[in-house]
Amino acid sequence: MPYLRSKILRFSIITRLSIIALQLFFNAICPDHVADAFKSPQNPEEKISNFDRLISFLLTGLTHWDSEYYLHIAKYGYTYENTLAFFPLYPMTIRASAIVLKKILFFLNYQSVITISAVAINFFCFIKSSLILYDLTSVLTNKKMAYRSAILFCISPASIFFTAAYTESMFSYLTFHSMLAAVKNDRFASIPIGLSSLLRSNGLINVGFPLFTSLRDLIHRFSVLKAKSFTKLSKLIAGLKISISCLSQMFSTILLSIAPFLLLQTYYYVLFCAESANSTFILPHVKKFGDDNGLVMPGGEIPSWCYDKIPSAYSYIQKKYWNVGFLNYYDLKQIPNFILAFPIIFMMSKCIFGYFRENWGEIVSLRVFRLDFEREKSKEKNYPVLMFPFIVHGLFLTVFCIFFVHIQVSTRLLGSASPLLYWYSSILMSEGERNDWNDKDEGKIYHKVFFKSKRWTTVEKFVIGYFLGYTVLGTFMYSNFLPWT
């Protein structure tokens, strides 16, 4: 393994182990807050050994808030309507790995094995995400920025959610993988995109990356064709072939990317709306919990979303259970949450505006669609023109966070879905030393990420303070069932 990638690998492992140790410490010294949140019912017939109590003590700080939903789905499936807001790839992966792990850890009960599987999957996915982010940034810029970005990713403000039983690590892995595949014009980029849409709904917008690459390829091929001395008829026939080839590739990319999401919505409809819902088996203690708490279950009253012209459970459930909608979160009592989200919204906005300011000429002239990849990569810019699709993607997500979602979620949503936070932070921390790293000297530069010859500037102190501060504070809040981002 190349030197810098091995350093990132080790640092990502160290940070994950540190988060696990930190949540254990915080969970041990402070009792959990009694939160008004969903808690999955426990099987009263399941035996609890001392080994199970040990696993609970070690890892329970990683299983709060939305983790309860994912672990519930992994154990019991989609038994309640409100669980439909949480997509199946992560919990189903937990279940599959737990089946294998149970044969090895036979002395643990199912709950313990499920918990270990959830944490282990995120541990692995996070390490892969940090390495892929390095590879992606290397392709677009240089090894200096790539290395620093990957290191900053390892201490992301959303660190606790990359370690807890959430989808952030797996989503980052698939998202960065799809971005890298699109940049390299890999025809199979739609596979990780389709899988990411089975983790979170915003995985669907990742289809923009391969579509952008295909469009740029189409324009490039037409410009090459125009320069050739063919007859008009030959150019027309060649142009038709190029158009059909590129458009068919774009259509197949869209189809393969959105098909898993559409199939999932169909499954939801069959589970809750079709007549076969009456035959769905639900364990007695799970059904009793649903009855006691007034939860909608398959086989009961048919939910109203089933009667929509295009029945989609996701948006309906987000609105019904979490009041998600345009400006729905704008309330005076939510000011603390807006303050929590302000740093990442501010940094994303600064990155986006910085890109537009530096590359406005290329954008208005549409040169972003006619780039010589290697020539543009070699240019020394804070914001390479090649970042264009990532800037558009980040702009969409930032606007969406500001106006539609629970604003405090912005930290983990943007931190796991876009590399812009880490690129911008890397640029801020590289002031005055942009040209002092050479790809041939990578063995000498690993220590320069945080230990530099010059004193830290105020901006650099802010970046490190924000990343490490949210990492520590977030771990404390989340592990004790206190509200966080």
ZAPAKOL-435558 format. One record per residue (C-alpha): residue in three letters; x, y, z. Coordinates in pm, 1 decimal, padded with zeros to 6 digits. Each point is the difference from the previous one (the first is absolute). Example, Ala and Ser with C-alpha at 12.3 -4.5 7.8 and 13.67 -1.06 7.14 Angstrom:
[seti Ala, [01230.0, -00450.0, 00780.0]] [seti Ser, [00137.0, 00344.0, -00066.0]] 
This chain:
[seti Met, [00000.0, 00000.0, 00000.0]] [seti Pro, [00137.6, 00350.6, -00087.8]] [seti Tyr, [00139.1, 00190.5, 00295.2]] [seti Leu, [-00268.9, 00268.4, 00032.6]] [seti Arg, [-00285.8, -00248.8, -00031.4]] [seti Ser, [00155.7, -00211.6, 00274.7]] [seti Lys, [00016.0, 00308.2, 00224.7]] [seti Ile, [-00366.6, 00073.6, -00068.0]] [seti Leu, [-00088.3, -00362.3, 00068.3]] [seti Arg, [00170.9, 00007.9, 00339.4]] [seti Phe, [-00141.6, 00339.2, 00093.4]] [seti Ser, [-00355.9, -00103.3, -00092.7]] [seti Ile, [00029.7, -00311.2, 00217.7]] [seti Ile, [00139.6, 00204.1, 00290.8]] [seti Thr, [-00279.5, 00256.4, -00020.3]] [seti Arg, [-00273.7, -00267.2, -00011.0]] [seti Leu, [00145.8, -00177.0, 00302.9]] [seti Ser, [00028.8, 00337.1, 00174.3]] [seti Ile, [-00368.1, 00078.8, -00061.6]] [seti Ile, [-00102.4, -00340.0, 00135.9]] [seti Ala, [00216.1, 00052.5, 00309.1]] [seti Leu, [-00128.5, 00355.9, 00043.2]] [seti Gln, [-00366.1, -00100.6, -00013.6]] [seti Leu, [00069.9, -00276.2, 00253.0]] [seti Phe, [00160.8, 00251.1, 00236.1]] [seti Phe, [-00279.4, 00255.4, -00035.1]] [seti Asn, [-00270.1, -00264.4, 00028.3]] [seti Ala, [00161.4, -00136.1, 00317.6]] [seti Ile, [00035.1, 00333.2, 00181.7]] [seti Cys, [-00337.4, 00148.3, -00095.5]] [seti Pro, [-00343.3, -00167.8, 00017.8]] [seti Asp, [-00207.3, -00005.4, -00317.5]] [seti His, [-00254.6, 00273.8, -00046.9]] [seti Val, [-00358.4, -00130.3, -00008.2]] [seti Ala, [-00088.7, 00110.8, -00351.9]] [seti Asp, [-00342.1, -00000.9, -00161.4]] [seti Ala, [00116.3, -00216.0, -00288.2]] [seti Phe, [-00073.4, -00335.3, -00157.9]] [seti Lys, [00150.8, -00300.5, 00175.8]] [seti Ser, [-00026.7, -00338.2, -00160.5]] [seti Pro, [-00180.9, -00264.1, 00212.6]] [seti Gln, [00222.4, -00265.7, 00152.0]] [seti Asn, [-00084.0, -00366.8, -00022.2]] [seti Pro, [-00105.9, -00103.7, 00354.3]] [seti Glu, [00097.5, -00361.4, -00071.3]] [seti Glu, [00356.6, 00086.5, -00103.2]] [seti Lys, [00255.6, -00103.8, 00260.8]] [seti Ile, [00254.6, 00257.9, 00114.5]] [seti Ser, [00337.9, -00133.6, 00111.1]] [seti Asn, [00290.0, 00182.9, 00159.0]] [seti Phe, [00161.1, 00014.7, -00343.9]] [seti Asp, [-00310.3, 00175.2, -00132.3]] [seti Arg, [00013.1, 00250.0, 00285.6]] [seti Leu, [00363.3, 00067.6, -00085.6]] [seti Ile, [-00085.7, 00069.3, -00366.0]] [seti Ser, [-00280.8, 00229.6, 00112.2]] [seti Phe, [00237.5, 00186.6, 00229.8]] [seti Leu, [00261.6, 00037.1, -00272.5]] [seti Leu, [-00220.3, 00097.5, -00293.1]] [seti Thr, [-00336.2, 00126.9, 00122.6]] [seti Gly, [00117.3, 00360.0, -00048.7]] [seti Leu, [00001.5, -00067.4, -00375.2]] [seti Thr, [-00360.7, -00117.3, -00023.1]] [seti His, [-00213.6, 00306.0, 00082.4]] [seti Trp, [-00244.4, 00217.2, -00196.8]] [seti Asp, [-00039.0, -00119.5, -00362.1]] [seti Ser, [00220.4, -00299.9, 00073.4]] [seti Glu, [-00299.9, -00148.7, 00177.5]] [seti Tyr, [-00188.7, -00005.6, -00330.2]] [seti Tyr, [00282.0, -00161.3, -00196.4]] [seti Leu, [00057.4, -00268.3, 00262.6]] [seti His, [-00375.3, -00059.7, 00022.9]] [seti Ile, [-00023.9, -00053.7, -00377.4]] [seti Ala, [00302.6, -00229.1, 00012.1]] [seti Lys, [-00168.5, -00213.7, 00267.3]] [seti Tyr, [-00367.2, 00008.6, -00098.4]] [seti Gly, [-00036.2, 00158.4, -00344.7]] [seti Tyr, [-00245.4, 00277.9, -00084.1]] [seti Thr, [-00261.2, -00059.5, 00267.6]] [seti Tyr, [-00112.2, 00362.6, 00056.9]] [seti Glu, [-00088.2, 00274.4, -00245.3]] [seti Asn, [00252.4, 00245.4, 00148.3]] [seti Thr, [00286.9, -00240.8, -00075.7]] [seti Leu, [-00059.8, 00048.6, -00374.3]] [seti Ala, [00196.0, 00327.4, 00018.0]] [seti Phe, [00315.9, -00207.3, 00054.0]] [seti Phe, [00122.7, -00179.4, -00308.5]] [seti Pro, [00096.0, -00369.9, 00004.8]] [seti Leu, [00355.2, -00045.0, -00132.2]] [seti Tyr, [00177.9, 00072.3, 00329.6]] [seti Pro, [-00234.7, -00199.6, 00230.4]] [seti Met, [-00013.7, -00289.1, -00244.5]] [seti Thr, [00379.8, -00004.8, -00014.6]] [seti Ile, [00000.3, -00006.9, 00380.4]] [seti Arg, [-00239.1, -00294.5, 00000.6]] [seti Ala, [00200.8, -00195.3, -00257.4]] [seti Ser, [00329.8, 00051.5, 00183.2]] [seti Ala, [-00164.7, -00078.3, 00334.1]] [seti Ile, [-00111.2, -00340.0, -00130.3]] [seti Val, [00361.9, -00086.6, -00077.7]] [seti Leu, [00136.4, 00160.9, 00315.9]] [seti Lys, [-00246.8, -00186.9, 00222.3]] [seti Lys, [00161.9, -00329.3, -00098.0]] [seti Ile, [00331.3, 00131.3, 00130.6]] [seti Leu, [-00128.1, 00193.0, 00303.0]] [seti Phe, [-00252.1, -00266.4, 00097.4]] [seti Phe, [00023.4, 00098.6, 00368.2]] [seti Leu, [-00160.2, 00340.6, -00074.3]] [seti Asn, [-00368.1, 00064.0, -00054.8]] [seti Tyr, [-00143.3, 00139.1, -00321.8]] [seti Gln, [-00018.5, 00359.3, 00125.7]] [seti Ser, [00371.3, 00002.0, 00083.1]] [seti Val, [00099.2, -00150.5, -00333.5]] [seti Ile, [-00216.5, 00250.7, -00186.3]] [seti Thr, [00168.8, 00287.1, 00186.3]] [seti Ile, [00351.5, -00129.5, -00068.5]] [seti Ser, [-00085.1, -00048.7, -00368.2]] [seti Ala, [-00132.8, 00356.7, -00031.3]] [seti Val, [00313.8, 00153.7, 00150.1]] [seti Ala, [00237.8, -00229.5, -00190.8]] [seti Ile, [-00160.8, 00080.4, -00335.7]] [seti Asn, [00036.8, 00372.6, 00061.6]] [seti Phe, [00358.9, -00049.0, 00116.1]] [seti Phe, [00086.6, -00167.9, -00329.2]] [seti Cys, [-00201.1, 00240.1, -00218.9]] [seti Phe, [00154.6, 00305.3, 00162.7]] [seti Ile, [00353.4, -00121.7, -00066.7]] [seti Lys, [-00089.3, -00068.8, -00363.2]] [seti Ser, [-00164.4, 00344.4, -00026.6]] [seti Ser, [00312.1, 00181.0, 00119.0]] [seti Leu, [00215.8, -00184.4, -00254.5]] [seti Ile, [-00243.6, 00059.5, -00286.7]] [seti Leu, [-00021.3, 00369.8, 00090.2]] [seti Tyr, [00378.8, 00012.2, -00028.4]] [seti Asp, [-00012.9, -00172.2, -00340.0]] [seti Leu, [-00278.8, 00227.5, -00124.1]] [seti Thr, [00176.5, 00318.8, 00108.5]] [seti Ser, [00329.6, -00120.7, -00148.1]] [seti Val, [-00165.1, -00040.4, -00339.7]] [seti Leu, [-00148.0, 00351.0, 00010.9]] [seti Thr, [00282.6, 00193.3, 00167.0]] [seti Asn, [00326.8, -00118.9, 00158.3]] [seti Lys, [00124.0, -00229.4, 00274.3]] [seti Lys, [00049.0, 00282.4, 00248.4]] [seti Met, [-00364.0, 00102.2, -00007.0]] [seti Ala, [-00111.4, -00362.6, -00022.1]] [seti Tyr, [00196.8, -00101.9, 00308.0]] [seti Arg, [-00109.4, 00294.5, 00209.0]] [seti Ser, [-00365.7, -00042.6, -00104.7]] [seti Ala, [00001.7, -00367.7, 00096.5]] [seti Ile, [00158.7, 00077.1, 00338.0]] [seti Leu, [-00261.8, 00269.2, 00066.6]] [seti Phe, [-00271.5, -00247.2, -00099.5]] [seti Cys, [00127.9, -00231.0, 00274.5]] [seti Ile, [-00078.1, 00269.5, 00259.9]] [seti Ser, [-00320.3, 00115.6, -00167.9]] [seti Pro, [-00244.6, 00207.1, 00211.2]] [seti Ala, [-00242.5, -00287.8, -00063.6]] [seti Ser, [00246.1, -00259.7, 00136.7]] [seti Ile, [-00239.2, -00154.2, 00252.2]] [seti Phe, [-00250.5, -00077.3, -00276.2]] [seti Phe, [00268.1, -00169.4, -00208.7]] [seti Thr, [00058.2, -00238.9, 00290.6]] [seti Ala, [-00348.4, -00044.4, 00149.0]] [seti Ala, [-00264.0, -00222.8, -00158.9]] [seti Tyr, [-00087.0, 00254.9, -00268.5]] [seti Thr, [00026.1, -00011.0, -00379.3]] [seti Glu, [00259.3, 00278.5, -00029.3]] [seti Ser, [00309.2, -00220.5, -00045.0]] [seti Met, [-00154.8, -00232.9, -00255.3]] [seti Phe, [-00157.1, 00293.3, -00183.1]] [seti Ser, [00333.6, 00184.2, -00020.6]] [seti Tyr, [00167.1, -00315.7, -00126.5]] [seti Leu, [-00252.4, -00049.1, -00282.3]] [seti Thr, [-00023.8, 00372.5, -00078.4]] [seti Phe, [00376.1, 00059.0, -00026.8]] [seti His, [00029.7, -00324.0, -00195.1]] [seti Ser, [-00267.5, 00112.5, -00248.7]] [seti Met, [00168.5, 00341.9, -00033.7]] [seti Leu, [00338.0, -00158.4, -00072.6]] [seti Ala, [-00155.9, -00242.3, -00248.8]] [seti Ala, [-00175.4, 00288.5, -00177.2]] [seti Val, [00319.8, 00207.4, -00019.2]] [seti Lys, [00176.8, -00297.5, -00156.5]] [seti Asn, [-00296.2, -00048.2, -00237.7]] [seti Asp, [-00066.2, -00348.6, 00135.6]] [seti Arg, [-00313.6, -00141.3, -00162.4]] [seti Phe, [-00085.3, -00179.9, 00324.2]] [seti Ala, [-00030.6, 00321.7, 00206.3]] [seti Ser, [-00376.1, -00055.8, 00020.1]] [seti Ile, [00049.5, -00304.4, 00226.0]] [seti Pro, [00125.8, 00188.7, 00309.7]] [seti Ile, [-00252.3, 00276.7, -00076.4]] [seti Gly, [-00287.1, -00247.5, -00001.6]] [seti Leu, [00124.7, -00153.2, 00323.7]] [seti Ser, [00033.7, 00343.6, 00163.8]] [seti Ser, [-00366.6, 00067.2, -00082.8]] [seti Leu, [-00079.2, -00299.2, 00222.8]] [seti Leu, [00173.0, 00180.1, 00286.8]] [seti Arg, [-00132.5, 00354.2, -00026.2]] [seti Ser, [-00229.7, 00179.2, -00242.6]] [seti Asn, [00263.9, 00259.1, -00089.9]] [seti Gly, [00204.4, -00281.4, -00152.0]] [seti Leu, [-00215.3, 00047.4, -00310.9]] [seti Ile, [00161.0, 00334.7, -00085.2]] [seti Asn, [00339.1, -00170.9, -00034.6]] [seti Val, [-00118.3, -00100.8, -00346.3]] [seti Gly, [00098.1, 00352.0, -00105.5]] [seti Phe, [00370.1, -00091.8, 00007.3]] [seti Pro, [00001.6, -00268.9, -00271.8]] [seti Leu, [-00253.2, 00203.7, -00200.6]] [seti Phe, [00233.4, 00300.6, 00009.0]] [seti Thr, [00292.4, -00218.0, -00111.5]] [seti Ser, [-00208.2, -00148.3, -00283.2]] [seti Leu, [-00112.8, 00345.8, -00113.7]] [seti Arg, [00357.3, 00129.7, 00003.3]] [seti Asp, [00108.9, -00308.8, -00195.1]] [seti Leu, [-00277.0, 00060.7, -00254.7]] [seti Ile, [00109.6, 00361.5, -00054.3]] [seti His, [00363.9, -00105.0, -00028.5]] [seti Arg, [-00075.5, -00266.8, -00259.6]] [seti Phe, [-00203.8, 00245.6, -00207.8]] [seti Ser, [00281.0, 00257.3, 00011.0]] [seti Val, [00246.6, -00265.1, -00121.5]] [seti Leu, [-00242.6, -00103.9, -00273.8]] [seti Lys, [-00044.6, 00362.6, -00108.9]] [seti Ala, [00375.5, 00039.9, -00046.0]] [seti Lys, [00025.9, -00300.8, -00233.7]] [seti Ser, [-00019.1, 00041.5, -00377.2]] [seti Phe, [-00295.9, -00229.0, -00061.8]] [seti Thr, [-00283.0, 00054.7, -00244.9]] [seti Lys, [-00322.0, 00146.4, 00138.4]] [seti Leu, [-00175.1, -00336.1, -00032.9]] [seti Ser, [00283.6, -00183.7, 00177.8]] [seti Lys, [-00003.2, 00257.4, 00279.7]] [seti Leu, [-00378.5, -00031.9, 00030.9]] [seti Ile, [00016.6, -00379.3, 00028.9]] [seti Ala, [00291.2, 00015.4, 00244.7]] [seti Gly, [-00183.7, 00264.9, 00202.7]] [seti Leu, [-00309.8, -00218.7, 00022.2]] [seti Lys, [00209.0, -00295.2, 00118.1]] [seti Ile, [00168.5, 00214.2, 00264.1]] [seti Ser, [-00335.2, 00140.5, 00116.1]] [seti Ile, [-00167.5, -00339.6, 00021.1]] [seti Ser, [00298.3, -00149.1, 00185.2]] [seti Cys, [00024.4, 00280.3, 00258.5]] [seti Leu, [-00374.7, 00043.6, 00049.2]] [seti Ser, [-00054.6, -00374.6, 00043.4]] [seti Gln, [00279.5, -00006.1, 00259.0]] [seti Met, [-00158.3, 00293.6, 00182.5]] [seti Phe, [-00342.2, -00166.2, -00007.2]] [seti Ser, [00135.2, -00329.4, 00134.5]] [seti Thr, [00188.3, 00189.1, 00272.4]] [seti Ile, [-00319.0, 00175.2, 00112.3]] [seti Leu, [-00202.2, -00320.1, -00013.8]] [seti Leu, [00249.7, -00209.8, 00197.2]] [seti Ser, [00048.4, 00279.3, 00254.8]] [seti Ile, [-00366.4, 00056.6, 00083.5]] [seti Ala, [-00127.5, -00357.2, -00044.9]] [seti Pro, [00093.4, -00113.4, 00356.1]] [seti Phe, [-00182.0, 00299.4, 00150.7]] [seti Leu, [-00312.0, -00067.5, -00209.0]] [seti Leu, [00005.0, -00367.7, 00093.3]] [seti Leu, [00027.6, 00098.2, 00366.8]] [seti Gln, [-00307.6, 00224.2, -00024.1]] [seti Thr, [-00184.7, -00287.0, -00168.4]] [seti Tyr, [00096.9, -00228.3, 00286.9]] [seti Tyr, [-00131.3, 00254.5, 00250.9]] [seti Tyr, [-00331.5, 00012.9, -00188.0]] [seti Val, [-00035.3, -00377.5, -00008.8]] [seti Leu, [00090.2, -00025.6, 00369.2]] [seti Phe, [-00247.4, 00260.0, 00129.8]] [seti Cys, [-00259.8, 00054.7, -00271.9]] [seti Ala, [-00062.1, -00331.6, -00176.9]] [seti Glu, [-00236.7, -00269.9, 00121.4]] [seti Ser, [00299.9, -00223.0, 00072.9]] [seti Ala, [00088.6, 00239.2, 00286.2]] [seti Asn, [-00253.1, -00185.0, 00216.2]] [seti Ser, [00219.1, -00310.0, -00012.9]] [seti Thr, [00316.4, 00176.1, 00118.0]] [seti Phe, [00135.7, -00173.8, 00308.9]] [seti Ile, [00106.4, 00223.5, 00288.5]] [seti Leu, [00149.1, -00141.2, 00319.8]] [seti Pro, [-00239.7, 00023.9, 00297.4]] [seti His, [00215.1, 00237.0, 00208.7]] [seti Val, [00055.0, 00224.7, -00302.3]] [seti Lys, [-00370.4, 00009.7, -00075.3]] [seti Lys, [-00083.4, 00073.4, 00362.0]] [seti Phe, [00245.6, 00290.6, 00002.0]] [seti Gly, [-00163.7, 00137.3, -00314.7]] [seti Asp, [-00349.7, -00033.1, 00145.4]] [seti Asp, [00102.1, 00161.8, 00329.1]] [seti Asn, [00155.6, 00297.5, -00180.1]] [seti Gly, [-00261.3, 00041.4, -00271.4]] [seti Leu, [00239.1, -00080.8, -00283.5]] [seti Val, [-00127.4, -00084.3, -00349.2]] [seti Met, [00086.3, -00358.2, -00097.4]] [seti Pro, [-00050.2, -00218.8, -00309.7]] [seti Gly, [-00340.7, -00162.2, -00001.3]] [seti Gly, [-00165.1, 00282.7, 00194.0]] [seti Glu, [-00168.9, 00312.4, -00131.1]] [seti Ile, [00133.0, 00087.2, -00345.3]] [seti Pro, [00210.8, 00320.2, 00016.7]] [seti Ser, [-00122.4, 00303.2, -00194.4]] [seti Trp, [00312.6, 00014.6, -00219.3]] [seti Cys, [-00110.0, -00327.4, -00159.6]] [seti Tyr, [-00279.3, 00190.4, -00178.1]] [seti Asp, [00224.8, 00261.3, -00160.2]] [seti Lys, [00026.7, 00004.1, -00380.2]] [seti Ile, [00367.4, -00084.8, 00039.4]] [seti Pro, [00013.3, -00170.2, 00340.0]] [seti Ser, [00329.0, 00083.3, 00168.5]] [seti Ala, [00043.5, -00066.6, 00368.8]] [seti Tyr, [00321.0, 00196.7, 00052.3]] [seti Ser, [-00113.3, 00362.0, -00034.5]] [seti Tyr, [-00328.9, -00072.3, 00177.6]] [seti Ile, [00172.0, -00157.0, 00302.0]] [seti Gln, [00263.7, 00274.5, 00019.3]] [seti Lys, [-00280.6, 00255.3, 00017.5]] [seti Lys, [-00223.8, -00197.2, 00238.3]] [seti Tyr, [00256.0, -00111.3, 00258.1]] [seti Trp, [00276.6, 00264.3, -00027.3]] [seti Asn, [-00178.3, 00302.7, -00153.7]] [seti Val, [00250.6, 00016.9, -00282.7]] [seti Gly, [-00094.4, 00252.4, -00268.5]] [seti Phe, [00075.1, 00340.0, -00150.3]] [seti Leu, [00083.9, 00245.3, 00282.9]] [seti Asn, [-00179.4, -00224.9, 00252.8]] [seti Tyr, [00298.3, 00019.9, 00233.5]] [seti Tyr, [00016.6, 00377.6, 00012.1]] [seti Asp, [-00104.1, 00067.5, 00359.0]] [seti Leu, [00153.4, 00211.3, 00276.7]] [seti Lys, [00049.9, -00305.3, 00221.5]] [seti Gln, [00222.3, -00154.3, -00270.6]] [seti Ile, [00257.9, 00282.2, 00013.8]] [seti Pro, [00251.6, -00220.2, 00193.1]] [seti Asn, [-00019.7, -00259.3, -00276.5]] [seti Phe, [00060.2, 00266.9, -00265.2]] [seti Ile, [00308.1, 00106.5, 00195.3]] [seti Leu, [00122.7, -00361.2, 00006.1]] [seti Ala, [-00039.8, -00027.7, -00375.8]] [seti Phe, [00143.8, 00344.1, -00080.5]] [seti Pro, [00370.9, -00101.1, -00030.1]] [seti Ile, [-00053.1, -00262.9, -00267.7]] [seti Ile, [-00256.6, 00209.6, -00189.6]] [seti Phe, [00243.2, 00293.2, 00009.0]] [seti Met, [00299.2, -00206.2, -00115.2]] [seti Met, [-00193.9, -00170.8, -00277.4]] [seti Ser, [-00128.4, 00338.4, -00120.1]] [seti Lys, [00348.3, 00154.4, 00007.8]] [seti Cys, [00136.2, -00291.8, -00202.9]] [seti Ile, [-00277.8, 00028.4, -00258.1]] [seti Phe, [00028.5, 00378.2, -00036.0]] [seti Gly, [00380.5, -00026.5, -00012.8]] [seti Tyr, [-00025.1, -00244.0, -00289.2]] [seti Phe, [-00244.3, 00217.8, -00193.5]] [seti Arg, [00212.7, 00309.0, 00056.0]] [seti Glu, [00319.4, -00171.2, -00118.1]] [seti Asn, [-00153.7, -00181.6, -00296.9]] [seti Trp, [-00283.7, 00226.7, -00109.3]] [seti Gly, [00146.6, 00045.8, -00347.6]] [seti Glu, [00017.4, -00374.4, -00062.2]] [seti Ile, [-00356.6, -00045.7, 00126.5]] [seti Val, [-00172.1, 00270.5, -00209.0]] [seti Ser, [00195.7, -00106.6, -00309.8]] [seti Leu, [-00096.8, -00363.1, 00067.7]] [seti Arg, [00365.7, -00101.6, -00004.9]] [seti Val, [-00076.7, -00225.5, 00297.4]] [seti Phe, [-00148.5, -00238.4, -00256.8]] [seti Arg, [00303.2, 00018.1, -00232.5]] [seti Leu, [00297.0, -00062.5, 00225.9]] [seti Asp, [00332.1, -00163.7, -00071.6]] [seti Phe, [00010.5, -00203.8, 00320.0]] [seti Glu, [00375.6, -00028.8, 00047.5]] [seti Arg, [00067.3, 00362.4, -00101.7]] [seti Glu, [-00262.1, 00135.1, 00241.0]] [seti Lys, [00124.2, -00222.9, 00280.4]] [seti Ser, [00353.3, 00132.5, -00034.8]] [seti Lys, [-00107.5, 00364.4, 00045.2]] [seti Glu, [00066.1, 00150.4, 00341.0]] [seti Lys, [-00335.2, 00118.9, 00130.6]] [seti Asn, [-00166.5, -00001.6, 00338.4]] [seti Tyr, [-00313.0, -00134.8, -00169.0]] [seti Pro, [00078.4, -00206.8, -00311.8]] [seti Val, [-00256.4, 00031.6, -00279.3]] [seti Leu, [-00041.3, -00378.6, 00020.5]] [seti Met, [-00192.1, 00048.7, 00326.2]] [seti Phe, [-00304.0, 00132.2, -00188.5]] [seti Pro, [-00236.2, -00301.2, 00045.2]] [seti Phe, [00102.7, -00025.4, 00366.5]] [seti Ile, [-00078.1, 00368.9, 00051.1]] [seti Val, [-00345.2, -00036.7, -00158.8]] [seti His, [-00063.1, -00310.0, 00209.1]] [seti Gly, [00112.0, 00177.0, 00319.2]] [seti Leu, [-00207.7, 00308.8, -00084.1]] [seti Phe, [-00313.3, -00209.6, -00041.7]] [seti Leu, [00054.4, -00182.4, 00328.9]] [seti Thr, [00078.1, 00322.3, 00189.2]] [seti Val, [-00313.5, 00175.5, -00126.4]] [seti Phe, [-00202.9, -00310.4, 00079.5]] [seti Cys, [00134.8, -00004.9, 00355.4]] [seti Ile, [-00074.0, 00369.0, 00054.0]] [seti Phe, [-00361.1, -00011.4, -00114.6]] [seti Phe, [-00130.3, -00355.3, 00044.6]] [seti Val, [00167.9, -00222.7, 00259.2]] [seti His, [00041.3, 00025.1, 00375.9]] [seti Ile, [00287.0, 00245.8, -00018.0]] [seti Gln, [00220.8, -00172.8, 00261.0]] [seti Val, [00014.7, -00305.8, -00227.1]] [seti Ser, [00204.5, 00209.2, -00246.5]] [seti Thr, [00329.9, -00090.6, 00170.0]] [seti Arg, [-00027.9, -00372.1, -00056.9]] [seti Leu, [-00193.1, 00021.8, -00327.2]] [seti Leu, [00250.5, 00230.8, -00169.6]] [seti Gly, [00300.3, -00153.3, 00175.6]] [seti Ser, [-00080.5, -00344.1, -00137.8]] [seti Ala, [-00139.5, 00091.2, -00343.4]] [seti Ser, [00243.3, 00259.6, -00131.8]] [seti Pro, [00380.0, 00033.6, 00001.8]] [seti Leu, [-00022.9, 00381.6, -00015.2]] [seti Leu, [00032.0, 00050.7, 00377.3]] [seti Tyr, [00330.7, -00187.6, 00003.8]] [seti Trp, [00129.4, 00161.3, -00318.7]] [seti Tyr, [-00080.9, 00349.8, 00120.8]] [seti Ser, [00152.6, -00065.5, 00343.1]] [seti Ser, [00310.2, -00138.7, -00170.4]] [seti Ile, [00027.9, 00315.9, -00209.2]] [seti Leu, [-00034.4, 00218.8, 00310.8]] [seti Met, [00275.2, -00194.3, 00175.3]] [seti Ser, [00230.4, 00009.4, -00302.3]] [seti Glu, [00039.7, 00377.7, -00019.5]] [seti Gly, [00363.1, 00093.5, -00064.1]] [seti Glu, [00116.3, -00355.7, -00071.2]] [seti Arg, [-00192.8, -00103.2, -00310.4]] [seti Asn, [00311.8, -00078.6, -00201.8]] [seti Asp, [00221.2, -00154.0, 00265.5]] [seti Trp, [-00116.8, -00359.0, -00047.9]] [seti Asn, [00118.3, -00197.8, -00293.5]] [seti Asp, [-00144.2, -00338.5, -00092.0]] [seti Lys, [00355.0, -00140.7, 00000.2]] [seti Asp, [00053.4, 00106.4, 00361.5]] [seti Glu, [-00304.8, -00162.9, 00156.4]] [seti Gly, [00217.8, -00181.3, 00253.6]] [seti Lys, [00098.4, 00335.1, 00151.2]] [seti Ile, [-00337.4, 00172.3, 00022.7]] [seti Tyr, [-00221.1, -00211.8, 00220.9]] [seti His, [00081.4, 00200.6, 00312.3]] [seti Lys, [-00083.7, 00336.6, -00160.9]] [seti Val, [-00375.8, -00038.2, 00028.2]] [seti Phe, [-00021.4, 00140.6, 00352.5]] [seti Phe, [00365.8, 00059.7, 00091.4]] [seti Lys, [00130.8, 00279.4, -00219.4]] [seti Ser, [00304.2, 00223.4, 00005.0]] [seti Lys, [-00213.2, 00313.3, 00027.1]] [seti Arg, [-00245.2, 00084.9, 00278.0]] [seti Trp, [-00363.8, -00079.8, -00050.8]] [seti Thr, [-00215.2, 00285.7, -00123.3]] [seti Thr, [-00333.7, 00090.5, 00157.5]] [seti Val, [-00181.4, -00167.6, -00289.6]] [seti Glu, [00194.4, -00323.2, 00044.5]] [seti Lys, [-00074.6, 00001.6, 00372.7]] [seti Phe, [-00368.6, 00039.8, -00082.6]] [seti Val, [00004.6, -00296.2, -00239.4]] [seti Ile, [00173.4, -00234.7, 00244.0]] [seti Gly, [-00208.0, 00129.8, 00291.5]] [seti Tyr, [-00321.0, -00058.2, -00193.2]] [seti Phe, [00093.1, -00351.3, -00111.3]] [seti Leu, [00137.9, -00122.0, 00333.0]] [seti Gly, [-00252.9, 00193.8, 00210.2]] [seti Tyr, [-00299.5, -00149.9, -00178.8]] [seti Thr, [00164.4, -00342.6, 00012.1]] [seti Val, [00039.5, 00005.1, 00378.7]] [seti Leu, [-00319.7, 00189.3, 00086.5]] [seti Gly, [-00203.7, -00201.2, -00248.2]] [seti Thr, [00125.7, -00327.3, 00145.4]] [seti Phe, [-00093.0, 00114.8, 00350.5]] [seti Met, [-00348.2, 00116.7, -00101.9]] [seti Tyr, [-00089.3, -00295.3, -00217.9]] [seti Ser, [00133.9, -00272.8, 00228.3]] [seti Asn, [-00212.6, 00133.3, 00285.5]] [seti Phe, [-00319.5, 00024.5, -00205.7]] [seti Leu, [00015.4, 00379.3, -00007.6]] [seti Pro, [-00115.4, 00189.3, -00313.2]] [seti Trp, [00275.5, 00058.2, -00251.9]] [seti Thr, [00036.0, 00051.3, -00371.8]] 
